[in-house]
Amino acid sequence: MELLISALAEDIKRLKDKCGDKYDLSDEALDKLNSVFPFNKFEYIICHLIAEDIITLDRYIEIRNAYLDKNKYLNVFEITAPRTFGETWAQCHLNELVPELKKPSKKLHEEYSGEYDFWYDGIRIEVKASRAVKRSSGDSLISKALSSDSLCNFDMNFQQIKPRYCDVFVWIGVWRDTIRYWVLSSSDVENNKYFSKGQHRGNVGEGQLWIKNTNIQEFDQYLVNPGEVLGKIKEKSLVQERYSA
């Protein structure tokens, strides 16, 4: 929201020059504005600017389209329940991307008992997802959501990782403007220097891994384009087979 208002700073100044003190669009006044979705600071400013012919409807549409393009995945940050995001959204998203993946069952794998998320031609696949948010306490996820070109510090925590229960991991990282995919074999994860074992006491072999602004480039070797996810899953399953042999 602040970025939108900043983009309109010159227009707000023009409104001030034209109308004087007729409208108060100062930061102080806007901060006191009672906002209830979808009525907010941006809508309040835009209405004044259009009413006084400071901007045209075409200019508003241009601003709107630019914002939507840069924040196409912002709605994902509105999912507040961790299980809903990590399981429901992430698994559905990956399955839409790679429809060949099947939900596991004892019919497909007799030993299956809920340890992993997808099955493909004998490959056990686990999905993990996280969102890039500004490293600060308080505030909502959506207000801390970062774009992929942000220089802010961020943490992406992939939790409850159990390498022994799957062959391949697909990690999904969400930014305001893009989604990135990393595909790793279980051994890639288990032997990674950032993999911290013992996330929960008593859960042997379970851990977590943090991707941060300081180490994200070290995971570039596992990055894949959306259309390459299935092919990389197959490739990494062979890596895991050789490792386990």
Summary of the structure (lengths in Angstrom):
residues: 245
radius of gyration: 23.0
end to end distance: 53.6
largest distance: 77.6
contacts: 658
relative contact order: 0.10
helix: 44%
strand: 21%
